[in-house]
Amino acid sequence: MSNPHGLVIGKFYPPHAGHQLLIGAAASQCARVTVIAMAASHESIPLAVRMRWLRELHAALPNVVVTGIVDDIPVDYGNDAIWLAHVALMREALAGIDAPPVSAVFTSEPYGEELARHFDAMPVTLDTARLLAPISATRFRNDPSAYWDFIGAPVRADIAWRIVVVGAESTGTTTLSIALAQALRARGGAHGLTRWVPEYGRALSVEKLASAIAQAQLRGARRPGPEDLLWPSDEFTHIAATQNAMARDEAAVGGPLLVCDTDAFATAIWHERYVGHRSAAVEAIAEQDRGRLYLLTHHDGVPFEDDGLRDGEAIREWMTKRFADRLADTGRRSVVLHGDRAQRLDAALRAIDALLAEGWGFAPPLG
């Protein structure tokens, strides 16, 4: 290739289709491409996360290398000293890269020619009018739902807000979460992509009980019930990690909101219920992907229905209180839902709309 080393720089706050277009074009024209993510320390998305996203988005391009550096220098394109300071950081980031000197600088911004001059490289400027990719990071941060189609799966997996329904046994968590996902999909647009994450622990309970029943039949023993199942602590660790992984998989292909019928935080409460004490391992997993809003289904007015897996009718009040206490203790935003199904769904949607009205809260980039 005529260009041995192409350079792409940016904040990637977050990376979007326009960035992917630029990096893909550079990769097609250069033997080697270095992408430098430059993030200010006060911004909402850490540098390490942006670098991970860029690597996952461009994993199929073996000639693309992603690196990054913290850049807390203000932007002033008319100030030579500030230009030199930014370029010095770029050179610092490049210092750890085993590559030939930069021969081409790829941008979609008016500053591209000046940046290329600092590297004595050829400027390549693409899609400054945003016609091929009508998106900018600023547009996305201001209204993620309107520009959701322009971010890739790794970014969606992290940015999508988890709306988590939790509650004691037989309080309508699954019914509500399914209805909530359907109501959000009916709004259309990006919300038409809303996904629903089922409860992995329940599926595992079905498997464990079926296995226990089969073994009892082989031994000629009495048929076991859910109260006979053993739940070692490490099994809850597995449940929590699997629940998180399921949520990430669904978020990667879904819309701005992800409806979860439980999460790892709830798994930690169930660990207390079955094992008798808290689990540091499960609670650590629960902090990895915190829900943005928790909807706690109260047990009052909801008859207990024994579906063959439930055995906690007597402790529903304790479970509801424990959920409420731990939600408060951990600073999770939550709403307690009362009333019939329609009233609970209406209250859940109002809580979500209040959350959306507050905005996504991205810190402004350093200007």
ROVEX-253180 format. One line per 4 residues: their letters; for each residue z, x, y of N, C-alpha, C, CB. Coordinates in steps of 0.1 Angstrom, whole numbers, m for minus. Glycine has a CB too. Example, Ala and Ser with C-alpha at 12.3 -4.5 7.8 and 13.67 -1.06 7.14 Angstrom:
AS) 78:132:m57:78:123:m45:78:132:m33:90:113:m45 | 71:128:m22:71:137:m11:79:129:0:57:141:m6;
//
This chain:
MSNP) 0:8:m12:0:0:0:0:9:12:12:m9:0 | m6:3:23:m7:11:35:6:13:42:m17:5:45 | 16:4:40:29:5:46:39:8:36:33:m8:53 | 45:21:37:54:24:26:68:18:28:56:39:27;
HGLV) 72:14:40:85:9:42:85:m1:53:95:20:45 | 88:m14:50:89:m24:60:103:m28:63:81:m37:55 | 106:m32:75:120:m35:79:120:m50:84:125:m25:90 | 130:m57:79:133:m70:84:148:m71:88:129:m82:74;
IGKF) 151:m75:101:165:m76:105:167:m90:109:168:m65:116 | 180:m94:109:183:m107:114:198:m110:112:175:m118:108 | 203:m121:118:216:m126:115:217:m133:102:221:m134:126 | 206:m141:99:205:m149:87:218:m158:86:204:m140:74;
YPPH) 219:m165:97:232:m173:98:228:m188:99:239:m169:111 | 224:m194:88:222:m188:74:207:m185:72:227:m198:63 | 204:m178:61:190:m176:58:183:m189:55:188:m166:46 | 170:m190:59:163:m203:58:148:m200:54:164:m212:70;
AGHQ) 140:m210:53:126:m209:49:118:m199:58:119:m222:48 | 121:m199:71:114:m190:80:117:m175:76:118:m192:94 | 129:m172:73:133:m159:69:126:m155:56:148:m157:67 | 126:m165:46:119:m162:34:104:m160:35:121:m174:24;
LLIG) 98:m167:44:84:m165:47:82:m151:53:79:m175:58 | 90:m146:62:89:m133:68:91:m122:57:99:m131:79 | 102:m123:49:105:m113:39:94:m113:28:119:m116:33 | 89:m125:25:78:m125:15:66:m118:20:75:m139:11;
AAAS) 62:m121:33:51:m114:38:52:m99:39:48:m119:53 | 64:m94:42:67:m80:42:66:m74:28:81:m77:48 | 71:m81:19:71:m76:5:56:m75:0:79:m85:m4 | 47:m84:5:34:m84:0:26:m72:6:27:m97:3;
QCAR) 31:m67:17:23:m57:24:29:m43:24:22:m61:38 | 41:m42:19:48:m29:19:53:m25:5:60:m30:29 | 53:m12:2:58:m7:m11:73:m10:m12:55:7:m12 | 80:m9:0:94:m11:0:98:m19:13:101:3:0;
VTVI) 107:m28:11:112:m36:22:127:m35:23:107:m51:21 | 132:m32:34:147:m33:36:150:m44:45:152:m19:42 | 159:m53:41:164:m64:49:178:m61:53:163:m77:41 | 180:m61:66:194:m58:72:200:m71:78:193:m46:82;
AMAA) 210:m75:72:218:m87:77:228:m81:87:225:m95:66 | 228:m87:99:237:m82:110:245:m93:115:229:m76:122 | 258:m93:111:267:m105:113:278:m101:123:272:m110:100 | 281:m109:133:293:m107:141:305:m111:133:292:m114:154;
SHES) 316:m104:136:328:m106:128:335:m119:130:338:m95:131 | 332:m126:141:338:m139:144:330:m151:138:340:m141:159 | 319:m148:133:310:m159:129:315:m165:116:296:m154:127 | 312:m178:113:318:m186:102:314:m181:88:314:m200:104;
IPLA) 302:m175:87:297:m171:74:299:m156:73:282:m175:71 | 307:m151:63:309:m136:62:296:m129:59:319:m133:52 | 295:m117:63:284:m108:60:281:m107:45:286:m94:66 | 291:m105:37:289:m104:23:283:m116:17:303:m101:16;
VRMR) 286:m128:22:280:m140:17:265:m141:20:287:m152:22 | 262:m137:33:248:m137:37:240:m127:28:247:m133:52 | 245:m115:26:238:m106:18:236:m111:4:246:m92:18 | 246:m117:m2:245:m123:m15:234:m133:m16:258:m129:m20;
WLRE) 234:m142:m6:223:m152:m5:209:m146:m5:225:m161:7 | 208:m136:4:195:m129:5:190:m123:m8:195:m119:17 | 200:m117:m15:196:m110:m28:192:m121:m38:208:m102:m33 | 199:m132:m38:196:m142:m48:183:m149:m44:207:m153:m49;
LHAA) 180:m151:m32:168:m158:m27:156:m149:m30:169:m161:m13 | 157:m136:m30:146:m127:m32:147:m119:m45:145:m118:m20 | 154:m124:m54:156:m116:m67:143:m114:m74:165:m124:m76 | 133:m122:m72:120:m120:m78:111:m110:m71:113:m134:m79;
LPNV) 116:m104:m60:108:m94:m53:115:m80:m55:107:m97:m38 | 111:m73:m65:118:m60:m68:117:m50:m57:112:m55:m81 | 108:m51:m48:106:m41:m38:115:m44:m25:92:m39:m34 | 122:m55:m26:131:m59:m15:145:m54:m17:130:m74:m12;
VVTG) 151:m47:m8:165:m42:m9:172:m48:3:166:m27:m8 | 184:m54:0:192:m61:11:204:m52:14:196:m75:7 | 207:m50:26:219:m43:30:224:m51:43:217:m28:33 | 235:m46:49:240:m53:60:250:m45:68:247:m66:56;
IVDD) 254:m50:80:263:m42:88:269:m52:98:257:m30:95 | 282:m50:101:288:m59:112:283:m54:125:304:m58:111 | 278:m64:133:273:m61:147:280:m70:157:257:m64:147 | 290:m64:164:297:m72:174:292:m68:188:312:m69:173;
IPVD) 280:m63:189:275:m59:202:267:m72:208:265:m47:201 | 270:m75:220:263:m87:226:248:m85:227:268:m90:240 | 240:m95:228:226:m95:229:221:m95:243:219:m107:221 | 213:m85:247:207:m85:261:195:m77:260:217:m78:271;
YGND) 183:m84:258:171:m77:256:166:m69:268:160:m87:252 | 172:m71:279:168:m63:291:176:m51:293:168:m72:303 | 186:m48:285:195:m37:287:192:m26:277:210:m42:285 | 188:m15:281:184:m4:273:196:2:265:178:8:281;
AIWL) 207:2:271:219:8:264:223:m1:252:231:9:273 | 222:m14:254:225:m24:243:215:m23:232:226:m38:249 | 202:m22:236:192:m20:226:195:m8:217:178:m18:233 | 198:3:224:201:16:216:213:14:207:204:27:225;
AHVA) 223:6:212:235:4:203:232:m5:191:246:m3:211 | 223:m15:193:219:m23:181:211:m15:171:211:m35:186 | 202:m7:177:193:1:168:201:12:161:182:8:176 | 212:17:167:221:27:160:227:20:148:231:32:170;
LMRE) 231:8:149:237:1:138:227:m1:127:243:m13:142 | 215:m4:131:204:m6:121:202:8:113:191:m10:127 | 201:18:121:200:32:114:211:35:105:198:43:125 | 223:31:109:235:33:101:234:25:88:248:29:108;
ALAG) 229:13:89:227:5:76:216:11:68:223:m9:80 | 206:17:74:195:23:66:199:37:60:183:25:75 | 209:43:66:213:56:61:217:56:46:225:61:69 | 222:45:41:226:44:27:214:40:18:237:35:25;
IDAP) 202:39:24:191:34:16:182:46:13:183:23:23 | 179:48:1:169:59:m3:155:54:m1:172:64:m17 | 149:56:11:136:51:13:129:60:24:137:36:18 | 116:59:25:109:67:35:112:61:49:94:67:32;
PVSA) 108:67:60:110:62:73:103:48:74:104:71:84 | 109:40:83:103:26:85:89:28:91:112:18:94 | 79:21:85:66:22:90:61:9:96:56:26:79 | 68:m2:93:64:m15:99:77:m24:101:54:m23:90;
VFTS) 77:m31:112:88:m39:115:83:m54:116:96:m35:128 | 89:m62:107:84:m76:106:94:m85:113:83:m80:91 | 89:m93:123:98:m103:130:90:m116:133:103:m97:143 | 97:m126:137:91:m138:142:96:m141:156:93:m150:132;
EPYG) 101:m130:162:107:m131:176:99:m123:186:122:m127:175 | 100:m126:199:93:m119:209:98:m104:210:95:m126:222 | 110:m101:205:115:m88:206:109:m78:196:130:m88:205 | 100:m83:188:95:m75:177:88:m62:181:85:m83:169;
EELA) 80:m63:191:73:m50:196:83:m40:201:63:m54:207 | 93:m44:208:103:m34:213:111:m28:202:112:m41:223 | 114:m37:192:122:m32:180:113:m21:173:126:m43:171 | 101:m25:171:92:m15:163:91:m2:171:78:m22:161;
RHFD) 90:m3:184:89:9:192:101:19:190:88:6:207 | 113:13:188:124:22:186:124:29:172:137:13:186 | 116:24:163:114:30:150:101:37:149:115:20:139 | 93:38:160:80:44:160:72:38:148:81:59:158;
AMPV) 73:24:147:66:17:136:57:7:141:77:11:127 | 49:1:132:39:m9:136:46:m23:136:28:m10:126 | 45:m30:147:51:m44:148:42:m54:141:53:m48:162 | 48:m62:133:41:m73:126:49:m86:130:40:m71:110;
TLDT) 43:m95:138:49:m107:143:43:m119:137:49:m107:158 | 51:m127:130:46:m139:123:53:m152:128:48:m137:108 | 45:m162:129:50:m176:131:60:m177:142:56:m181:118 | 57:m171:154:67:m173:165:68:m187:170:62:m164:177;
ARLL) 57:m195:168:58:m209:172:65:m218:162:43:m214:174 | 69:m212:151:76:m220:140:67:m231:135:89:m226:145 | 54:m228:132:45:m238:127:45:m238:112:31:m236:132 | 46:m226:106:46:m226:91:60:m229:86:42:m211:87;
APIS) 70:m226:93:84:m229:89:91:m235:101:91:m217:82 | 90:m248:103:96:m253:116:111:m254:115:90:m267:118 | 118:m243:115:132:m242:114:137:m229:121:136:m242:99 | 149:m230:126:156:m218:131:171:m220:127:155:m217:147;
ATRF) 178:m209:126:192:m210:122:200:m218:132:198:m195:121 | 196:m217:145:203:m226:155:201:m240:152:198:m222:169 | 189:m244:149:186:m258:146:194:m263:134:171:m261:143 | 195:m254:124:202:m258:112:217:m259:115:200:m248:101;
RNDP) 223:m250:122:237:m250:124:241:m263:133:242:m238:132 | 232:m267:142:234:m278:150:234:m291:142:225:m279:162 | 225:m292:132:223:m304:124:219:m301:110:213:m314:131 | 228:m297:101:224:m293:88:216:m304:80:236:m289:80;
SAYW) 221:m316:82:214:m327:74:200:m328:77:222:m340:76 | 196:m326:90:182:m328:94:173:m317:89:182:m329:110 | 179:m305:86:171:m294:82:175:m289:68:173:m282:92 | 181:m297:60:185:m293:47:174:m288:38:193:m305:40;
DFIG) 162:m294:40:151:m290:31:147:m275:33:139:m299:34 | 151:m269:44:147:m256:47:156:m245:43:145:m255:62 | 167:m248:35:175:m238:29:174:m238:14:190:m240:34 | 176:m226:8:174:m225:m6:187:m228:m14:170:m211:m9;
APVR) 185:m228:m27:196:m232:m36:208:m224:m35:191:m231:m50 | 208:m211:m34:221:m203:m32:228:m207:m20:218:m188:m32 | 221:m210:m9:228:m214:4:234:m228:2:218:m213:15 | 226:m237:m4:231:m250:m6:244:m250:m14:220:m259:m13;
ADIA) 244:m242:m24:256:m242:m34:268:m239:m26:253:m231:m45 | 268:m231:m16:280:m227:m8:282:m236:4:278:m213:m3 | 272:m241:10:274:m248:23:276:m263:20:261:m247:31 | 271:m269:10:273:m283:8:288:m287:7:266:m288:m6;
WRIV) 291:m298:14:305:m302:15:309:m310:2:308:m311:27 | 320:m305:m5:325:m313:m16:334:m324:m12:333:m303:m25 | 330:m336:m16:338:m348:m14:345:m351:m27:330:m360:m8 | 358:m349:m28:364:m349:m42:373:m361:m43:372:m336:m44;
VVGA) 371:m369:m54:379:m380:m57:389:m376:m67:370:m392:m62 | 402:m378:m64:413:m375:m73:423:m386:m75:420:m362:m69 | 431:m386:m85:441:m397:m87:446:m396:m101:435:m410:m84 | 457:m404:m103:463:m405:m116:454:m413:m126:476:m413:m115;
ESTG) 458:m413:m139:450:m420:m149:447:m435:m145:456:m419:m163 | 435:m439:m148:432:m453:m146:435:m459:m132:440:m462:m156 | 430:m451:m122:431:m455:m108:417:m456:m102:440:m446:m100 | 407:m456:m110:394:m458:m105:386:m447:m99:394:m469:m96;
TTTL) 390:m434:m103:384:m423:m97:369:m422:m100:391:m410:m101 | 366:m424:m113:352:m423:m117:344:m434:m112:351:m423:m133 | 349:m446:m112:342:m458:m107:339:m456:m92:350:m471:m109 | 349:m451:m84:347:m449:m70:337:m438:m67:360:m446:m63;
SIAL) 338:m427:m74:330:m415:m72:315:m418:m74:334:m403:m80 | 312:m426:m85:299:m430:m88:293:m439:m77:298:m437:m102 | 301:m449:m73:297:m458:m62:295:m451:m49:308:m469:m61 | 303:m441:m46:302:m434:m34:289:m426:m34:314:m424:m32;
AQAL) 286:m419:m45:273:m411:m46:261:m421:m44:272:m404:m59 | 262:m432:m50:251:m442:m49:250:m447:m34:253:m454:m58 | 261:m449:m28:260:m454:m14:255:m443:m4:274:m458:m9 | 258:m431:m7:253:m420:2:238:m418:m1:260:m407:m1;
RARG) 234:m419:m13:219:m418:m16:211:m428:m9:217:m418:m32 | 217:m440:m8:210:m451:m2:207:m449:13:218:m464:m4 | 214:m440:19:212:m437:33:199:m429:35:224:m428:38 | 193:m423:25:181:m417:26:182:m403:33:171:m425:33;
GAHG) 170:m398:36:170:m384:42:176:m374:33:177:m384:55 | 182:m364:38:188:m354:30:199:m360:21:194:m343:38 | 206:m371:25:216:m377:17:211:m384:5:224:m387:26 | 198:m386:5:191:m392:m7:192:m382:m19:177:m395:m4;
LTRW) 195:m370:m16:197:m360:m27:211:m359:m32:192:m346:m21 | 220:m367:m27:234:m366:m31:236:m366:m46:242:m377:m25 | 243:m356:m51:246:m355:m65:260:m358:m68:243:m340:m70 | 263:m361:m81:276:m365:m86:280:m356:m97:276:m380:m91;
VPEY) 292:m351:m96:297:m341:m106:308:m348:m115:303:m329:m100 | 305:m350:m128:315:m356:m137:327:m348:m140:309:m360:m150 | 337:m353:m146:350:m346:m149:348:m339:m163:362:m356:m150 | 348:m326:m162:346:m318:m175:358:m320:m184:344:m303:m172;
GRAL) 370:m321:m178:382:m322:m187:382:m334:m195:394:m322:m178 | 376:m345:m190:375:m357:m198:365:m355:m210:370:m369:m189 | 354:m349:m207:344:m346:m218:351:m338:m229:332:m340:m213 | 359:m328:m224:365:m319:m234:376:m327:m242:372:m307:m227;
SVEK) 383:m336:m235:393:m345:m242:386:m353:m253:400:m354:m232 | 374:m358:m251:367:m366:m261:364:m357:m273:354:m371:m255 | 359:m344:m270:356:m335:m281:369:m331:m289:350:m322:m275 | 380:m329:m282:392:m325:m289:398:m336:m297:403:m320:m278;
LASA) 397:m348:m292:403:m359:m299:394:m362:m312:404:m372:m291 | 381:m362:m310:372:m364:m321:374:m354:m332:357:m364:m317 | 376:m341:m328:379:m331:m338:392:m333:m345:379:m317:m331 | 402:m337:m337:415:m339:m343:415:m351:m353:426:m342:m332;
IAQA) 407:m361:m350:406:m373:m359:399:m369:m371:399:m384:m352 | 388:m361:m370:381:m357:m382:389:m348:m391:368:m349:m378 | 397:m339:m386:406:m331:m394:416:m339:m401:412:m320:m385 | 422:m349:m394:432:m357:m399:427:m365:m411:438:m367:m389;
QLRG) 414:m370:m410:408:m378:m420:406:m369:m433:395:m383:m416 | 402:m357:m431:401:m347:m442:414:m345:m449:394:m334:m437 | 425:m345:m442:438:m342:m448:444:m355:m453:447:m335:m438 | 438:m366:m450:445:m379:m453:457:m382:m445:449:m379:m468;
ARRP) 458:m376:m433:469:m378:m424:466:m390:m415:472:m366:m416 | 476:m395:m407:475:m406:m398:465:m402:m387:488:m410:m392 | 459:m412:m381:449:m410:m370:457:m405:m358:441:m423:m368 | 453:m394:m352:460:m389:m340:455:m397:m328:458:m374:m338;
GPED) 464:m397:m317:460:m402:m304:460:m391:m294:469:m414:m300 | 457:m395:m281:456:m385:m271:469:m378:m269:452:m391:m258 | 480:m385:m272:494:m379:m270:496:m367:m280:504:m389:m271 | 488:m366:m290:490:m356:m300:482:m343:m297:486:m362:m314;
LLWP) 473:m344:m288:465:m332:m285:474:m321:m278:453:m336:m276 | 471:m309:m282:477:m297:m276:468:m291:m265:481:m287:m286 | 474:m288:m253:467:m283:m242:473:m270:m237:467:m293:m230 | 469:m259:m243:474:m246:m239:470:m243:m225:470:m234:m248;
SDEF) 478:m234:m218:475:m231:m204:461:m225:m202:486:m221:m199 | 457:m216:m210:444:m210:m208:432:m220:m209:442:m199:m218 | 435:m231:m216:424:m241:m216:422:m248:m203:428:m252:m227 | 432:m249:m195:431:m254:m181:423:m244:m172:444:m258:m175;
THIA) 425:m232:m175:418:m221:m167:403:m223:m170:423:m207:m171 | 400:m225:m183:386:m227:m187:380:m240:m180:385:m228:m202 | 388:m251:m180:384:m263:m174:381:m261:m159:394:m274:m176 | 390:m255:m152:389:m253:m138:376:m245:m135:401:m246:m132;
ATQN) 374:m234:m142:362:m225:m140:349:m233:m143:363:m213:m148 | 349:m241:m153:338:m248:m157:335:m259:m147:339:m255:m171 | 346:m266:m142:344:m276:m131:338:m270:m119:357:m283:m128 | 342:m259:m115:337:m252:m103:322:m249:m106:344:m239:m100;
AMAR) 319:m244:m117:305:m240:m120:296:m252:m120:304:m233:m134 | 301:m263:m126:293:m275:m126:290:m280:m111:300:m287:m134 | 300:m279:m103:298:m283:m89:288:m275:m82:312:m283:m82 | 289:m262:m84:279:m252:m78:265:m255:m82:283:m238:m81;
DEAA) 263:m258:m95:250:m261:m100:244:m274:m94:251:m263:m116 | 253:m284:m92:248:m296:m86:245:m294:m71:258:m307:m89 | 254:m287:m64:253:m285:m50:240:m277:m47:264:m277:m44 | 236:m268:m56:224:m260:m54:211:m269:m53:222:m250:m65;
VGGP) 211:m281:m60:199:m289:m60:201:m302:m53:195:m292:m74 | 213:m304:m46:216:m316:m40:215:m316:m25:229:m320:m44 | 221:m326:m18:221:m327:m4:233:m321:3:220:m342:m1 | 235:m325:15:246:m319:23:260:m322:18:245:m323:37;
LLVC) 261:m334:11:274:m338:5:273:m339:m10:278:m352:11 | 283:m334:m17:284:m334:m31:296:m342:m35:285:m320:m37 | 295:m353:m43:306:m361:m47:311:m356:m61:302:m376:m48 | 324:m353:m61:330:m347:m73:340:m356:m79:336:m333:m70;
DTDA) 339:m360:m91:349:m368:m98:359:m357:m103:344:m377:m109 | 369:m353:m95:379:m343:m97:373:m329:m94:383:m343:m112 | 382:m319:m93:378:m305:m91:389:m296:m97:376:m302:m76 | 388:m283:m94:398:m274:m99:412:m276:m93:394:m260:m97;
FATA) 413:m281:m81:426:m284:m75:433:m295:m84:424:m289:m61 | 425:m305:m88:431:m316:m96:435:m310:m110:421:m327:m98 | 427:m301:m115:430:m295:m128:444:m288:m127:419:m284:m132 | 447:m282:m116:460:m276:m115:471:m286:m116:461:m268:m101;
IWHE) 469:m298:m110:479:m309:m112:480:m313:m126:475:m321:m103 | 469:m315:m133:470:m318:m147:476:m308:m155:455:m321:m152 | 475:m295:m151:482:m284:m158:497:m287:m157:479:m270:m152 | 502:m290:m146:516:m293:m144:520:m305:m153:519:m297:m129;
RYVG) 512:m315:m154:515:m327:m161:516:m324:m176:505:m338:m159 | 507:m316:m182:507:m314:m196:515:m301:m201:493:m312:m201 | 515:m291:m192:522:m279:m196:536:m278:m191:514:m267:m191 | 538:m285:m180:552:m285:m175:555:m276:m163:561:m282:m185;
HRSA) 545:m268:m159:547:m259:m148:533:m256:m141:554:m246:m152 | 534:m250:m130:521:m247:m123:515:m234:m129:524:m244:m108 | 502:m233:m127:494:m221:m132:488:m214:m120:483:m226:m141 | 492:m201:m118:487:m193:m107:472:m191:m110:494:m179:m107;
AVEA) 468:m189:m122:453:m187:m125:445:m199:m121:452:m184:m140 | 449:m211:m125:442:m223:m122:442:m225:m107:447:m235:m129 | 453:m223:m100:453:m225:m86:445:m215:m78:468:m224:m81 | 443:m203:m84:434:m193:m77:420:m198:m78:436:m179:m84;
IAEQ) 416:m203:m90:402:m209:m91:400:m220:m82:400:m213:m106 | 411:m228:m79:409:m240:m70:407:m236:m56:422:m248:m71 | 411:m223:m52:408:m219:m39:394:m213:m37:418:m208:m35 | 387:m211:m47:373:m205:m46:363:m215:m40:368:m201:m60;
DRGR) 364:m228:m43:355:m238:m38:363:m250:m34:344:m242:m49 | 370:m250:m23:378:m261:m18:369:m273:m14:387:m256:m7 | 374:m284:m17:368:m296:m12:369:m297:3:373:m309:m19 | 359:m304:9:360:m306:24:369:m319:27:346:m307:30;
LYLL) 368:m328:17:376:m341:19:380:m345:5:368:m352:26 | 393:m349:4:399:m354:m8:402:m369:m7:411:m346:m13 | 397:m377:m16:400:m391:m16:409:m394:m28:387:m400:m17 | 422:m398:m24:432:m400:m34:433:m415:m38:446:m395:m30;
THHD) 429:m419:m50:430:m433:m54:444:m437:m58:420:m436:m66 | 450:m445:m50:464:m449:m53:465:m459:m65:470:m456:m40 | 476:m458:m72:477:m466:m84:481:m480:m82:487:m460:m93 | 487:m483:m70:491:m497:m67:480:m507:m68:498:m498:m53;
GVPF) 482:m518:m75:472:m528:m76:461:m525:m86:466:m530:m63 | 461:m514:m93:451:m511:m103:457:m512:m117:445:m496:m100 | 453:m522:m125:459:m523:m138:456:m510:m147:454:m535:m145 | 465:m506:m155:463:m495:m164:454:m500:m176:476:m489:m169;
EDDG) 443:m493:m178:435:m497:m189:434:m485:m199:420:m500:m184 | 438:m488:m211:438:m478:m222:425:m477:m228:449:m481:m233 | 418:m466:m225:404:m464:m231:404:m455:m243:395:m458:m220 | 415:m453:m249:416:m444:m261:419:m430:m257:404:m445:m268;
LRDG) 418:m426:m245:421:m412:m241:433:m411:m232:409:m406:m234 | 438:m422:m227:448:m422:m217:462:m424:m223:446:m432:m206 | 472:m417:m218:486:m418:m223:496:m417:m212:488:m408:m234 | 492:m419:m199:501:m416:m188:504:m427:m180:495:m405:m180;
EAIR) 505:m439:m185:508:m451:m177:521:m450:m170:508:m464:m186 | 531:m445:m177:545:m444:m172:546:m434:m161:554:m441:m183 | 537:m425:m160:539:m414:m149:528:m415:m138:538:m400:m156 | 522:m426:m137:511:m428:m127:517:m426:m113:504:m441:m128;
EWMT) 529:m432:m111:535:m430:m97:538:m416:m94:548:m439:m97 | 544:m409:m104:547:m394:m102:534:m387:m99:554:m388:m115 | 523:m390:m107:511:m383:m105:505:m385:m91:500:m387:m115 | 505:m398:m86:500:m401:m73:508:m393:m62:501:m416:m70;
KRFA) 521:m393:m64:530:m385:m54:527:m370:m55:544:m388:m57 | 525:m365:m67:523:m351:m68:509:m347:m62:523:m347:m83 | 499:m355:m64:486:m352:m57:488:m352:m42:476:m363:m61 | 495:m362:m37:497:m363:m22:505:m351:m17:504:m376:m19;
DRLA) 515:m347:m24:523:m336:m20:515:m323:m20:536:m334:m29 | 508:m321:m31:500:m308:m32:489:m308:m22:495:m306:m46 | 482:m319:m19:472:m319:m9:478:m315:4:466:m334:m9 | 489:m321:8:496:m317:20:500:m302:20:508:m326:23;
DTGR) 506:m298:10:511:m284:9:500:m274:11:518:m282:m4 | 488:m277:5:477:m267:6:468:m269:18:469:m268:m7 | 471:m279:26:463:m281:39:450:m287:36:462:m268:46 | 448:m294:25:435:m301:23:434:m314:30:433:m303:8;
RSVV) 423:m316:36:421:m329:43:420:m340:33:408:m329:52 | 427:m351:35:427:m361:24:430:m375:31:438:m358:14 | 425:m385:23:428:m399:27:432:m406:14:415:m406:33 | 443:m414:15:448:m422:4:441:m436:4:463:m424:4;
LHGD) 435:m440:m7:427:m452:m8:435:m463:m15:414:m450:m15 | 436:m475:m8:442:m487:m14:432:m498:m14:455:m491:m5 | 437:m509:m20:428:m521:m20:419:m522:m32:420:m522:m8 | 410:m532:m32:401:m534:m43:389:m524:m42:395:m549:m43;
RAQR) 380:m525:m51:369:m515:m51:361:m515:m38:360:m518:m63 | 358:m526:m33:350:m527:m21:358:m521:m9:346:m541:m18 | 370:m523:m8:379:m518:3:380:m503:1:392:m524:3 | 381:m498:m11:382:m483:m13:369:m476:m9:387:m480:m27;
LDAA) 358:m482:m14:345:m476:m10:343:m476:5:334:m484:m18 | 346:m487:11:345:m488:26:353:m477:33:348:m502:31 | 366:m476:29:375:m466:35:370:m452:32:389:m467:29 | 364:m449:20:359:m436:17:347:m432:26:355:m435:2;
LRAI) 338:m442:28:326:m440:36:330:m437:50:316:m451:35 | 340:m445:55:345:m443:69:351:m429:71:355:m454:73 | 358:m424:61:364:m411:62:353:m400:62:374:m409:50 | 343:m402:54:332:m393:54:324:m393:67:322:m396:42;
DALL) 322:m405:73:315:m405:85:323:m399:97:312:m420:89 | 336:m400:96:345:m394:106:343:m378:105:359:m398:104 | 343:m374:92:341:m359:90:328:m354:95:342:m356:75 | 317:m362:92:304:m358:97:303:m358:112:293:m367:91;
AEGW) 310:m368:118:309:m369:133:315:m357:140:316:m382:137 | 324:m350:133:331:m338:139:322:m326:139:344:m335:131 | 311:m327:131:302:m315:131:306:m305:120:300:m309:144 | 297:m296:117:300:m287:107:308:m275:111:287:m282:101;
GFAP) 310:m273:124:320:m263:128:315:m248:127:332:m265:121 | 302:m246:127:298:m232:127:302:m225:140:283:m230:125 | 308:m213:139:311:m206:152:298:m202:158:320:m193:148 | 297:m202:171:285:m198:178:282:m183:176:286:m201:193;
PLG) 269:m180:174:266:m166:172:269:m158:185:251:m164:168 | 271:m145:183:273:m136:194:261:m135:203:278:m122:190 | 262:m139:216:250:m140:224:250:m129:234:248:m153:231;
//
